[in-house]
């Protein structure tokens, strides 16, 4: 498969080749619509790919190539509702002096209160997470609202770009993707219709949060304009937000409601943030002990 050239070309190339070894990727109809977009100032190029496959509702990739000023990768895999698999998430931004990265298997269900779900998908992956947490240290404050969508193996880091750290990040991406694909291969279709409904709602809740609060939206709006950015967010990056359910952002997160019925644009309402990793090496949440 031909991949647009960018700093993260190798990441996307590996992901598609590895996924093709495990399943059969079929392009989604909306791929051509968002395949290649030039920024308004012609200084950046946005390229996208999206597929579906057995067990995979949507595998999609967005890269932004902005020369030395900016390189971005937003890569995700969303499972079908018949599977309670985590959501593979890789959000990488590299500028001239700073890289900001999030790499995780985002939990579909709560890993703080549902220990059975945490053990099912993360217990065996804790050594992997610990290894890369040491190589790519915690990236300072993160809000409690965002944390609920992360797992005990999340890599959230900020660092000065270097070839060495870029290679470590690539290694982490490879290992996390392989781990997700292995979980996919081992997963069995849920036969309980009630659980399928719960899985679908959990994914819709995740998509609704991301579409409303995604930190990359201001950048997209600056590059391609508000209307196109909104279209890209709702119909490509978080495809399913308008089709998997009918609940609104305020239905899921009423604490963000304002008196006039609009959504509070603040990132955090609770006001709690975590400056250190809020899980111990055994995957136990210790967030109440660290702020």
Secondary structure by P-SEA (a helix, b strand, c coil): cccccccaaaaaaaaaaaaaacbbbbbccccccccccccccccbbbbbcccccccccccbbbbbbccccbbbbbbbccccccccccbbbbbbbbccccccccccccccccccccaaaaaaccccaaaaaaaaaaacccccccccccccccccccccccccccaaaaaaaaaaaaaaaaaaaaaaaabbbbccaaaaaaaaaaaaaaaaaaaacccaaaaaaacccaaaaaaaaaccccccccccccccccccccccccccccccccccccccccccccccccccccccccc
